Structures are given as structure tokens and as C-alpha cells.
Amino acid sequence: MPRRVLIGFGVDVDAVAGWLGSYGGEDSPLDISRGLYSGEVGVPRLLKLFKKYDIKTTWFIPEQQKDILDHTYNLLTAFNNGIPPKGSVAPWWETSSEGTQLLLDKGIEYDHSNMAHDSQAYYLRDQDTWTKIDYNAAAHTWMKPLQRGNITGLVELPANWYLDDLPPMMFIKSSPNSHGWVNSRDVEQLWKDMFTYLYREEEDFVFPITIHPDVSGRPHVLLMLERFIEWVNTHENVHWVRMEHMAREFRDKNPPPAGARMPRGMETTGAPGN
């Protein structure tokens, strides 16, 4: 069998919602206008880019806990003519101890929020637990190993700060470690170096890239994405796919372990729900 290298863009459309929440711009007309740019300028430019290269991509809308998950799940299902979303990404990739169960209950087939690997999909555990360090207590009370949770049938497509356009190339006034003026060619080289190593050292791997319309919709970043896409396309056995495709291909090759809690609708056969 020829090797399978699966690469794809996940587009996080935070838009105005991002500035009302995580980015801390809820009191700034300037920042709200940046959210408008994301939806009204960045999104059309990215759609034009993907059409130029005939690339299928994955789009994410911000989600939080159960009430917001319910609302966005129903909203996206209606928008997609009755077809529910298959994957989830947590805001800032920060999940909660309840998050995995909520996704399983909804029938979500994959998550893209954890970082236990950087090039291989894996089945997510329901809840790992650990003991925090308490320097005011005796060491033996907190020197305990991490306890692994139970494997589920939810596929994890690893997130990766180093394959994210936002940290180096988006300025956020309320975030002390945001940059915004990193040369896009430096980011391009970082992505190329990561891909080069994996292409040399691993037979099959996934390469999920996270981009945002407020960043990658900028002219200089669009030019970088064109160069990167064209460079990737010089490699053999590389396929641009949606994240749903990555998850299903992993599931086909790696059946969930017996007894794993499956996403709703997949309990009997492990096959994707309709």
C-alpha cells in the first residue's frame, strides 16, 4: 500500500465572538471591527484560496460547555441542511473534564483540542487525573503519578501551537505573549521544517494546520499559504483532506478497543453515524 500523508486546514472563525470572549476586546470598537474583518474580508479571501487549489477544508465555530454546545450544534445542523457537525475544537484548545463526555453524547466523532501527539491521531481518554503540587505540604502527599482515564471511541486529531497562524501573527492587546509582526516567511519555514522531518521519518502521518481568517486573510499571509501549498504539492502521496476524513481513515485502520464508550450513533458497529 502506498503511504498516506493527510494534510488539511482547520479554519477557526472566531470573528466578533473571539473579541467578545477569549481575546478580551469586548469594550473596544477597534477590536470588534477586527472581528468584522475576519468574517467579511478574511473568510471570502480564504474561500478564494481554497478554490484556487481545489482544497477541501474544515471550519470551526466557537463552542463552550453544554448550553453553548447544544446551541451551536443545532445551529450548524440546520445550516448544513440537517447534517450535524462531526468534529469539535475547544476555544484556545482548553478542554474541561466534562468535555469528552459532552462530545460523545452529541455523537461527535473527533476532537481537535489536545496535544499528546503531533503527527498521529489517537483515541481520546475520557478523563485523566493528576495531583497538583502543594509546596506547603509534605512531598509524599502530592508526588503521585498521573492516572489515565478510560479510552473512548472519540478520535483525537492533535492540535499544535506550532501549526497555528494566530500566536505569532496576530496582535492581541490583552495577551502579553501575542506578537503580530512575526515575518510570515519564518512561520512558513517552521511549517516546512516540521513537514520535512515527518515526511522523512514517518510512513503515514497527519498534518492538521490551524488558521484564522483575521490572520490568514491578510495579504502577506495569503501569499505565504500559496507558497506553502505549492511546496507541499511537490511531495508524493500527500492528500489535502478535511479533518473528518483524517478521523475516519484512522478509525478504519484502528478499530476502537473493546468496551470503549463510543459517540452516540456509533455504539453498535463503530461506523460513523448518518
Backbone bond lengths (Angstrom), bond angles and torsions (degrees), N, CA, C in turn:
res aa  C-N    CA-C-N  psi(-1)  N-CA   C-N-CA  omega(-1)  CA-C   N-CA-C  phi
1 M - - - 1.458 - - 1.524 109.86 -
2 P 1.344 118.50 134.31 1.461 119.90 176.22 1.518 110.64 -66.10
3 R 1.304 115.80 152.95 1.456 119.58 -179.97 1.528 109.59 -65.30
4 R 1.348 114.96 158.26 1.455 121.38 -178.28 1.530 108.24 -126.71
5 V 1.311 115.92 110.19 1.459 121.92 174.50 1.517 106.73 -110.32
6 L 1.327 116.48 114.35 1.460 121.82 -175.36 1.522 109.66 -108.05
7 I 1.317 116.37 118.99 1.447 122.07 -178.33 1.523 108.80 -125.76
8 G 1.319 116.64 145.63 1.456 118.63 179.95 1.513 112.07 -165.50
9 F 1.321 114.67 159.85 1.460 121.54 176.87 1.529 109.79 -99.20
10 G 1.323 115.96 131.79 1.451 122.34 166.49 1.516 107.50 -104.99
11 V 1.327 116.65 119.59 1.463 121.21 -175.79 1.526 108.94 -100.58
12 D 1.324 116.64 115.09 1.463 122.04 178.83 1.528 108.85 -92.49
13 V 1.326 115.81 106.54 1.460 120.55 -178.60 1.527 108.54 -93.35
14 D 1.307 116.83 79.22 1.460 120.61 178.40 1.525 110.78 -75.53
15 A 1.323 116.96 -39.98 1.462 123.61 176.72 1.533 110.96 48.11
16 V 1.329 117.83 -136.83 1.473 120.57 -177.88 1.521 110.82 -64.08
17 A 1.338 117.43 -34.90 1.464 120.68 -178.83 1.523 111.66 -58.23
18 G 1.337 116.96 -35.92 1.460 119.68 179.17 1.510 112.37 -62.45
19 W 1.342 116.31 -39.67 1.469 119.67 -178.93 1.520 111.71 -77.60
20 L 1.313 117.89 -25.35 1.462 120.58 174.48 1.521 111.54 -74.77
21 G 1.330 116.20 -20.37 1.460 120.03 -176.89 1.503 113.28 -116.73
22 S 1.336 116.02 -101.98 1.460 122.38 -168.66 1.518 114.25 -59.38
23 Y 1.349 117.99 -32.75 1.453 119.79 -172.66 1.525 113.66 -84.00
24 G 1.326 117.37 -8.87 1.451 120.62 174.71 1.515 114.60 68.56
25 G 1.323 117.83 37.29 1.461 120.12 -179.44 1.514 113.63 -114.78
26 E 1.335 116.74 22.47 1.465 120.14 -172.49 1.527 113.62 -64.52
27 D 1.337 117.73 -20.54 1.469 120.80 -179.85 1.528 112.60 -104.75
28 S 1.314 117.51 10.26 1.455 121.23 -174.80 1.526 111.64 -116.67
29 P 1.360 117.96 110.39 1.469 119.21 174.31 1.524 111.72 -56.54
30 L 1.341 116.98 -34.99 1.460 120.15 177.78 1.519 111.03 -59.14
31 D 1.346 117.08 -50.23 1.460 119.97 -178.20 1.525 111.94 -65.80
32 I 1.325 117.72 -37.59 1.462 120.30 177.18 1.526 109.96 -61.39
33 S 1.348 116.59 -37.49 1.465 119.19 178.25 1.518 111.16 -65.54
34 R 1.331 117.70 -29.06 1.463 120.72 176.16 1.526 110.09 -67.69
35 G 1.329 116.33 -34.15 1.456 119.90 174.77 1.519 111.82 -65.35
36 L 1.355 116.27 -38.23 1.463 119.66 176.16 1.520 110.85 -63.46
37 Y 1.338 116.27 -39.61 1.464 120.21 177.08 1.524 110.48 -57.41
38 S 1.330 116.36 -42.81 1.455 120.63 -178.73 1.523 111.39 -55.90
39 G 1.348 115.90 -49.82 1.455 119.35 -175.54 1.512 114.17 -78.43
40 E 1.330 117.28 -35.47 1.459 119.89 -170.86 1.522 114.04 -98.13
41 V 1.326 117.70 -19.23 1.456 121.12 179.62 1.531 111.12 -116.87
42 G 1.347 115.70 -51.94 1.457 119.69 -176.72 1.512 113.81 -63.60
43 V 1.323 117.17 -44.49 1.468 120.49 -177.68 1.532 111.67 -61.36
44 P 1.341 120.09 -51.20 1.477 118.31 178.65 1.525 113.11 -59.54
45 R 1.320 117.67 -36.45 1.466 119.56 179.24 1.524 111.08 -65.18
46 L 1.338 117.12 -40.78 1.458 119.47 179.05 1.522 110.94 -68.17
47 L 1.312 117.35 -39.47 1.465 119.47 177.08 1.525 110.68 -60.20
48 K 1.323 116.49 -39.82 1.462 120.63 177.08 1.521 111.26 -63.08
49 L 1.356 116.63 -41.09 1.465 121.38 178.38 1.519 111.08 -62.47
50 F 1.325 117.18 -47.74 1.465 120.70 -177.40 1.529 111.09 -65.60
51 K 1.330 116.66 -35.15 1.464 119.61 177.41 1.522 110.69 -66.84
52 K 1.331 116.73 -38.17 1.467 121.23 -179.93 1.517 111.18 -58.97
53 Y 1.340 117.27 -39.90 1.462 121.18 -176.65 1.530 112.61 -102.52
54 D 1.331 116.99 6.20 1.469 122.25 177.98 1.529 110.52 54.60
55 I 1.335 115.71 51.35 1.460 122.25 -178.05 1.522 109.60 -108.76
56 K 1.336 116.52 129.16 1.457 122.01 172.86 1.529 108.68 -88.17
57 T 1.318 116.44 132.73 1.464 120.28 -173.62 1.521 110.86 -127.90
58 T 1.339 115.48 171.06 1.459 122.74 -179.39 1.522 108.49 -115.17
59 W 1.339 116.19 134.74 1.463 120.74 -177.38 1.522 109.42 -118.38
60 F 1.317 115.18 133.88 1.462 121.44 -178.47 1.526 110.25 -118.72
61 I 1.325 115.02 140.42 1.454 122.92 175.22 1.525 107.45 -113.24
62 P 1.361 120.14 141.34 1.478 120.66 -175.42 1.521 112.75 -55.93
63 E 1.376 115.65 138.60 1.464 123.00 176.05 1.515 109.85 -133.89
64 Q 1.351 118.40 152.14 1.451 121.37 174.32 1.525 109.16 -125.37
65 Q 1.333 118.51 -127.18 1.441 119.64 -177.59 1.525 111.47 -87.40
66 K 1.325 117.92 -160.14 1.455 121.31 -162.89 1.522 114.32 -57.70
67 D 1.338 118.49 -45.01 1.462 118.55 -176.21 1.526 111.42 -64.96
68 I 1.339 116.72 -42.03 1.457 119.56 178.38 1.530 110.20 -71.35
69 L 1.341 117.09 -37.45 1.464 120.39 177.75 1.518 110.54 -60.97
70 D 1.345 116.69 -44.63 1.461 120.12 178.07 1.521 111.32 -58.86
71 H 1.332 115.98 -46.60 1.462 120.44 -177.13 1.526 111.35 -63.83
72 T 1.338 116.79 -49.51 1.465 119.31 -176.51 1.525 110.93 -69.44
73 Y 1.332 117.56 -35.25 1.458 120.97 177.69 1.524 110.36 -59.68
74 N 1.338 116.00 -48.25 1.467 120.11 -179.92 1.525 111.27 -67.02
75 L 1.334 116.21 -39.29 1.462 120.30 -179.67 1.527 111.09 -62.92
76 L 1.339 116.61 -46.29 1.458 120.13 -178.51 1.524 111.70 -69.81
77 T 1.338 116.93 -33.62 1.466 120.13 177.25 1.524 110.51 -63.39
78 A 1.334 115.98 -44.50 1.460 119.83 178.85 1.531 110.84 -65.39
79 F 1.328 116.38 -40.97 1.471 120.99 -179.68 1.519 111.31 -62.77
80 N 1.347 116.24 -32.20 1.469 121.72 -175.62 1.526 111.41 -98.77
81 N 1.329 116.18 30.28 1.478 121.79 175.22 1.521 112.93 56.77
82 G 1.324 115.79 42.81 1.454 120.80 174.80 1.516 115.52 89.31
83 I 1.325 117.90 -3.28 1.464 121.08 178.39 1.524 108.85 -91.69
84 P 1.332 118.69 118.35 1.463 120.25 -175.47 1.526 111.90 -76.38
85 P 1.317 116.84 158.51 1.474 119.87 176.06 1.521 110.65 -65.59
86 K 1.332 116.23 149.05 1.462 121.83 -177.03 1.535 112.88 -105.21
87 G 1.344 117.31 -15.71 1.456 119.51 -175.38 1.507 111.92 -136.32
88 S 1.328 114.94 171.09 1.462 120.82 -177.85 1.517 109.62 -146.62
89 V 1.324 115.68 146.76 1.457 121.80 169.93 1.528 107.20 -133.23
90 A 1.320 117.17 134.67 1.456 121.34 -178.22 1.524 110.23 -83.58
91 P 1.347 118.28 145.69 1.460 120.54 175.79 1.527 110.82 -56.62
92 W 1.331 115.97 130.18 1.470 122.60 -176.12 1.524 111.09 57.84
93 W 1.344 117.87 14.78 1.463 122.80 -179.42 1.533 112.17 61.66
94 E 1.327 116.96 22.24 1.460 121.15 178.61 1.519 109.20 -97.02
95 T 1.323 116.48 106.40 1.454 121.26 -179.81 1.533 109.82 -94.21
96 S 1.314 115.91 174.41 1.461 121.32 177.94 1.522 109.45 -122.03
97 S 1.315 115.78 169.31 1.467 119.62 179.88 1.527 111.45 -64.51
98 E 1.342 116.37 -24.07 1.471 119.20 179.94 1.519 112.75 -91.42
99 G 1.326 116.19 -10.82 1.454 119.76 -170.12 1.511 115.07 -59.36
100 T 1.338 117.54 -44.02 1.457 120.48 -177.72 1.525 111.38 -61.33
101 Q 1.327 117.12 -43.00 1.458 120.17 179.96 1.521 111.82 -64.59
102 L 1.331 116.58 -39.02 1.463 119.70 178.51 1.522 110.75 -61.68
103 L 1.335 116.82 -41.57 1.465 120.23 -179.97 1.528 111.04 -67.22
104 L 1.325 117.09 -41.66 1.460 120.40 177.93 1.528 110.89 -61.70
105 D 1.324 116.35 -41.48 1.461 120.62 179.87 1.526 111.35 -62.69
106 K 1.331 117.10 -31.54 1.452 121.41 -179.39 1.534 112.93 -82.73
107 G 1.324 116.98 -9.75 1.455 119.52 -176.57 1.509 113.26 82.58
108 I 1.341 117.00 17.30 1.460 120.43 176.37 1.528 108.78 -67.64
109 E 1.328 116.58 135.22 1.464 120.99 -172.75 1.528 113.55 -94.69
110 Y 1.350 117.47 -24.49 1.460 118.85 179.38 1.526 110.77 -147.76
111 D 1.317 114.39 156.29 1.465 122.29 176.44 1.522 108.21 -122.86
112 H 1.339 115.60 153.31 1.461 121.04 178.99 1.530 108.23 -137.29
113 S 1.347 115.48 65.42 1.462 119.74 -174.19 1.519 113.82 -140.57
114 N 1.316 118.97 -5.64 1.457 121.51 -174.17 1.529 110.93 -116.85
115 M 1.330 115.81 163.81 1.460 120.17 -169.09 1.526 113.88 -133.52
116 A 1.342 117.87 36.26 1.460 120.20 179.77 1.528 111.65 -75.41
117 H 1.317 117.77 -10.34 1.460 123.35 172.68 1.518 107.06 -145.78
118 D 1.329 117.07 172.36 1.460 118.66 177.57 1.520 113.56 -128.30
119 S 1.335 117.54 -4.59 1.462 118.66 -178.02 1.526 113.18 -143.81
120 Q 1.323 117.65 0.04 1.458 121.23 -179.12 1.527 109.92 -130.31
121 A 1.320 116.15 133.62 1.457 120.40 173.46 1.528 109.26 -70.40
122 Y 1.310 116.29 158.83 1.461 121.02 177.65 1.523 109.06 -156.44
123 Y 1.333 116.15 166.31 1.464 120.49 177.46 1.526 109.51 -85.90
124 L 1.314 115.23 130.96 1.458 121.59 -174.95 1.525 110.78 -78.93
125 R 1.330 116.57 140.82 1.460 120.97 173.32 1.522 109.53 -83.56
126 D 1.340 116.02 154.93 1.462 118.94 -175.21 1.524 112.52 -72.59
127 Q 1.329 117.86 -36.16 1.463 118.61 179.87 1.519 109.97 -171.06
128 D 1.317 116.39 110.68 1.457 120.46 169.00 1.525 108.55 -82.63
129 T 1.315 116.66 150.51 1.461 120.40 177.25 1.520 108.97 -129.00
130 W 1.322 115.57 151.42 1.455 121.10 -179.15 1.518 109.35 -150.48
131 T 1.311 115.54 164.78 1.458 122.10 -179.92 1.518 109.67 -107.24
132 K 1.326 116.60 125.99 1.457 120.37 179.24 1.531 110.55 -73.82
133 I 1.317 115.41 151.85 1.461 120.64 177.10 1.530 109.99 -72.67
134 D 1.311 115.83 133.21 1.460 122.01 175.17 1.528 107.49 -125.53
135 Y 1.322 115.68 98.41 1.454 120.15 -175.20 1.529 112.84 -68.46
136 N 1.320 117.05 -12.07 1.463 120.38 178.00 1.522 112.33 -88.93
137 A 1.330 116.15 -4.68 1.469 120.77 -179.22 1.522 109.48 -112.95
138 A 1.322 115.18 164.77 1.459 120.18 177.04 1.530 109.90 -62.50
139 A 1.326 115.89 143.09 1.462 120.33 -173.45 1.523 112.72 -58.70
140 H 1.337 117.03 -35.41 1.459 118.43 -175.57 1.529 112.46 -66.78
141 T 1.338 117.57 -16.29 1.459 119.68 -179.73 1.524 112.41 -78.05
142 W 1.338 116.17 -20.73 1.466 117.47 -179.06 1.529 114.09 -125.68
143 M 1.307 118.26 -4.68 1.466 120.11 177.05 1.531 109.76 -83.02
144 K 1.329 114.27 76.27 1.457 120.82 -176.45 1.524 109.24 -127.88
145 P 1.340 117.90 144.54 1.470 120.10 -178.61 1.522 111.99 -71.43
146 L 1.301 115.41 154.41 1.459 121.05 173.68 1.525 109.37 -61.24
147 Q 1.315 115.95 138.37 1.457 121.37 177.48 1.524 109.28 -102.77
148 R 1.324 115.54 119.57 1.459 119.71 -178.23 1.524 111.17 -76.89
149 G 1.333 115.60 140.52 1.452 120.65 176.66 1.516 111.52 -79.70
150 N 1.304 116.53 -164.53 1.465 122.42 -177.87 1.529 110.41 -94.17
151 I 1.330 115.52 137.07 1.459 120.47 177.34 1.524 110.07 -64.65
152 T 1.329 116.77 136.15 1.454 121.59 175.71 1.526 109.45 -113.04
153 G 1.309 116.07 179.68 1.457 121.31 175.89 1.519 112.78 -94.08
154 L 1.335 116.64 15.93 1.468 121.88 178.20 1.523 108.78 -88.35
155 V 1.331 116.63 117.91 1.459 121.02 -178.79 1.523 109.91 -76.08
156 E 1.314 116.40 132.83 1.463 121.87 175.10 1.523 109.35 -102.97
157 L 1.333 115.43 119.64 1.464 121.85 170.97 1.521 106.11 -99.28
158 P 1.328 117.77 109.16 1.461 120.07 -166.30 1.524 113.78 -59.83
159 A 1.326 113.81 135.44 1.457 120.82 171.37 1.531 108.47 -80.59
160 N 1.325 116.59 166.04 1.459 119.03 -174.87 1.528 109.15 -160.66
161 W 1.329 116.53 114.68 1.470 119.67 178.52 1.521 111.59 -59.88
162 Y 1.326 116.96 -28.75 1.458 120.58 -176.53 1.523 112.66 -81.21
163 L 1.337 117.19 -8.36 1.456 121.79 173.53 1.522 109.76 -114.44
164 D 1.310 115.79 36.60 1.464 123.68 -177.68 1.522 108.02 -125.58
165 D 1.325 116.50 127.77 1.464 119.75 -178.44 1.522 113.46 -74.83
166 L 1.335 117.78 -22.36 1.461 120.31 -169.27 1.531 115.00 -72.53
167 P 1.343 120.24 -49.34 1.478 118.33 -175.31 1.525 114.30 -55.47
168 P 1.348 119.95 -43.36 1.461 117.56 -178.46 1.521 114.59 -85.82
169 M 1.334 118.20 -20.59 1.463 118.09 -167.78 1.523 115.14 -123.61
170 M 1.348 117.71 14.21 1.460 120.34 176.51 1.518 109.65 -129.94
171 F 1.310 116.53 124.15 1.462 122.15 179.04 1.521 110.11 -85.87
172 I 1.331 116.20 125.54 1.465 122.63 177.38 1.525 107.06 -124.86
173 K 1.318 117.53 116.43 1.462 121.41 -173.52 1.526 112.72 -59.79
174 S 1.333 117.19 -34.73 1.461 120.29 -175.51 1.516 113.51 -87.26
175 S 1.346 117.02 -1.52 1.461 120.42 -178.01 1.524 109.38 -110.19
176 P 1.338 117.87 112.57 1.468 120.06 -174.42 1.521 114.07 -66.22
177 N 1.318 118.15 -20.05 1.465 119.06 -177.96 1.520 112.89 -104.58
178 S 1.340 117.44 12.48 1.460 118.69 177.20 1.519 109.20 -79.06
179 H 1.313 115.69 151.65 1.456 121.08 -178.19 1.532 109.20 -111.83
180 G 1.304 116.57 -90.73 1.451 119.43 177.14 1.507 114.20 105.32
181 W 1.347 116.92 -20.35 1.457 118.58 -177.12 1.533 111.56 -123.95
182 V 1.326 117.41 19.01 1.457 120.53 174.76 1.527 108.55 -65.46
183 N 1.309 116.46 135.01 1.460 121.53 179.75 1.527 109.59 -59.83
184 S 1.312 117.29 126.14 1.461 120.65 -179.16 1.522 111.78 -60.57
185 R 1.333 117.48 -25.51 1.469 119.84 177.85 1.527 111.29 -70.23
186 D 1.328 117.21 -27.93 1.470 119.68 174.22 1.525 110.47 -67.90
187 V 1.323 116.73 -42.08 1.465 120.65 177.26 1.523 110.12 -64.75
188 E 1.316 116.00 -42.18 1.464 120.81 177.34 1.525 111.18 -57.42
189 Q 1.324 117.12 -44.85 1.462 120.16 179.92 1.519 111.71 -66.13
190 L 1.328 116.70 -38.10 1.467 120.78 176.29 1.519 110.50 -58.95
191 W 1.329 117.27 -47.22 1.465 121.16 179.65 1.527 110.54 -63.56
192 K 1.320 116.43 -41.47 1.462 119.48 179.61 1.526 111.37 -64.74
193 D 1.320 117.16 -41.02 1.465 119.74 179.13 1.525 111.13 -63.56
194 M 1.324 117.38 -42.64 1.463 120.42 178.30 1.521 110.89 -62.04
195 F 1.331 115.80 -45.78 1.464 119.53 -179.66 1.524 110.89 -64.84
196 T 1.329 117.13 -40.75 1.469 121.14 -178.56 1.523 111.34 -60.92
197 Y 1.334 116.77 -44.37 1.468 120.03 179.47 1.524 110.80 -62.90
198 L 1.324 116.67 -47.84 1.462 119.74 -177.54 1.520 111.26 -65.68
199 Y 1.318 116.66 -39.04 1.475 119.73 179.61 1.525 110.88 -65.33
200 R 1.319 116.86 -30.80 1.464 120.99 179.09 1.523 112.53 -80.82
201 E 1.324 117.66 -37.03 1.461 121.41 -168.66 1.525 114.90 -101.86
202 E 1.315 119.08 -21.25 1.458 121.49 -175.41 1.523 110.05 -122.25
203 E 1.321 115.22 139.49 1.464 119.72 -177.62 1.531 110.31 -70.03
204 D 1.304 115.94 -61.86 1.462 122.25 177.92 1.527 108.46 -114.92
205 F 1.324 116.92 141.21 1.461 119.31 176.57 1.519 109.54 -160.38
206 V 1.339 114.54 163.97 1.463 121.01 175.01 1.524 108.39 -109.59
207 F 1.318 115.52 152.32 1.464 121.40 -176.65 1.531 108.58 -139.93
208 P 1.351 117.26 72.17 1.467 119.93 -178.36 1.534 110.31 -80.14
209 I 1.326 116.09 125.16 1.463 122.54 -179.44 1.528 108.92 -108.06
210 T 1.315 116.18 135.33 1.460 121.37 179.74 1.526 109.79 -105.64
211 I 1.327 116.07 123.77 1.457 120.04 177.92 1.531 110.00 -131.49
212 H 1.317 115.76 160.46 1.458 122.85 -178.07 1.532 108.56 -128.67
213 P 1.334 118.40 136.82 1.467 119.67 -179.46 1.523 113.80 -59.55
214 D 1.347 117.49 -29.74 1.456 119.20 179.68 1.526 111.68 -72.20
215 V 1.347 117.53 -15.39 1.462 121.93 177.81 1.528 109.88 -106.85
216 S 1.312 116.01 -59.56 1.461 120.67 -175.22 1.518 113.08 -76.91
217 G 1.321 116.91 -5.61 1.452 119.64 172.56 1.516 112.59 -85.35
218 R 1.342 117.26 -2.32 1.464 121.49 177.30 1.529 109.65 -78.83
219 P 1.346 117.53 144.62 1.467 119.99 -175.15 1.518 114.49 -53.94
220 H 1.347 118.17 -44.71 1.466 118.89 -175.62 1.521 111.76 -68.58
221 V 1.351 117.46 -29.72 1.459 120.18 178.96 1.531 110.19 -78.61
222 L 1.314 117.50 -36.03 1.461 120.13 175.87 1.524 111.17 -59.47
223 L 1.332 116.28 -40.70 1.459 119.08 177.03 1.526 110.98 -64.01
224 M 1.333 116.57 -37.96 1.465 120.16 177.11 1.520 110.61 -63.89
225 L 1.328 117.45 -42.57 1.461 120.67 179.95 1.535 110.60 -63.63
226 E 1.317 117.08 -38.76 1.472 119.21 176.93 1.532 110.68 -60.98
227 R 1.324 116.25 -45.81 1.472 119.13 -179.95 1.519 110.81 -62.57
228 F 1.331 116.53 -41.62 1.465 120.27 -177.57 1.527 110.68 -67.09
229 I 1.319 117.46 -45.40 1.465 120.95 179.33 1.521 110.57 -58.69
230 E 1.315 116.44 -46.81 1.463 120.07 -178.40 1.529 111.32 -65.45
231 W 1.335 117.19 -34.43 1.468 120.18 177.02 1.522 110.91 -68.96
232 V 1.323 118.19 -44.80 1.462 121.84 178.02 1.521 110.28 -58.42
233 N 1.314 115.99 -39.09 1.465 120.19 -176.39 1.525 113.71 -69.54
234 T 1.327 117.96 -5.81 1.469 119.86 174.59 1.524 111.46 -82.50
235 H 1.334 118.31 -6.48 1.456 122.83 -179.40 1.528 110.26 -94.43
236 E 1.309 116.13 146.63 1.455 121.22 178.44 1.526 111.56 -82.29
237 N 1.333 115.17 154.31 1.474 123.23 173.78 1.526 112.65 62.36
238 V 1.318 116.75 29.30 1.464 122.14 177.66 1.521 108.79 -107.36
239 H 1.336 116.34 132.00 1.459 121.16 -175.02 1.531 109.55 -127.92
240 W 1.330 116.80 125.96 1.463 121.86 173.95 1.523 107.92 -84.16
241 V 1.318 117.07 117.90 1.462 121.14 -175.12 1.522 109.90 -139.53
242 R 1.317 114.62 163.88 1.466 120.11 172.01 1.531 109.25 -75.29
243 M 1.324 115.80 159.25 1.461 119.55 179.94 1.522 111.95 -64.35
244 E 1.322 117.17 -31.60 1.456 119.84 175.54 1.525 110.82 -57.38
245 H 1.328 116.40 -38.92 1.472 121.05 178.68 1.529 109.99 -66.38
246 M 1.335 117.34 -42.43 1.466 120.04 177.61 1.519 110.71 -57.80
247 A 1.332 116.45 -45.20 1.456 120.91 -177.11 1.526 111.38 -65.43
248 R 1.320 117.19 -42.86 1.464 119.94 -177.39 1.521 111.37 -69.77
249 E 1.329 116.94 -36.12 1.458 119.01 178.14 1.523 110.53 -66.58
250 F 1.341 117.01 -39.11 1.466 119.92 175.89 1.516 110.39 -62.86
251 R 1.324 117.19 -43.56 1.465 120.82 -178.21 1.519 111.30 -64.42
252 D 1.340 116.76 -38.72 1.462 120.39 179.29 1.530 111.38 -63.03
253 K 1.321 116.74 -37.09 1.460 121.18 -177.67 1.528 112.53 -85.87
254 N 1.324 117.05 -21.45 1.467 121.73 -174.10 1.525 109.49 -135.37
255 P 1.338 117.93 84.19 1.470 119.89 -179.77 1.524 110.99 -57.01
256 P 1.324 118.10 143.55 1.464 120.77 178.17 1.523 111.06 -59.79
257 P 1.318 118.51 147.94 1.467 120.44 178.67 1.520 111.63 -63.30
258 A 1.315 115.62 151.45 1.468 120.83 179.86 1.523 109.68 -58.45
259 G 1.313 115.71 135.27 1.458 120.98 177.57 1.511 114.69 87.04
260 A 1.319 117.41 -4.55 1.463 119.71 179.79 1.524 110.04 -67.72
261 R 1.321 116.43 137.85 1.457 118.85 176.77 1.514 109.13 -71.27
262 M 1.330 115.81 125.67 1.460 121.66 -173.78 1.527 110.89 -99.23
263 P 1.325 116.97 157.83 1.465 119.66 171.36 1.522 110.66 -58.57
264 R 1.313 116.49 146.48 1.461 120.86 179.20 1.523 110.02 -54.57
265 G 1.332 115.96 132.05 1.457 121.64 -178.19 1.510 113.40 96.03
266 M 1.342 117.37 -9.12 1.459 120.53 -179.81 1.531 111.15 -119.99
267 E 1.310 116.86 13.36 1.470 119.74 -172.51 1.521 113.44 -64.76
268 T 1.328 118.32 -34.19 1.475 120.51 -172.44 1.525 112.59 -83.95
269 T 1.313 115.89 -52.34 1.461 119.01 -172.88 1.515 113.58 -106.78
270 G 1.314 117.27 -16.95 1.461 119.90 -174.46 1.513 112.60 80.41
271 A 1.365 115.66 0.20 1.454 119.59 179.74 1.516 109.70 -79.23
272 P 1.324 117.82 151.21 1.457 120.70 178.62 1.521 111.24 -57.65
273 G 1.330 115.87 140.84 1.446 120.22 178.14 1.518 111.30 -73.72
274 N 1.332 116.11 163.54 1.463 120.91 -179.78 1.523 109.22 -99.44
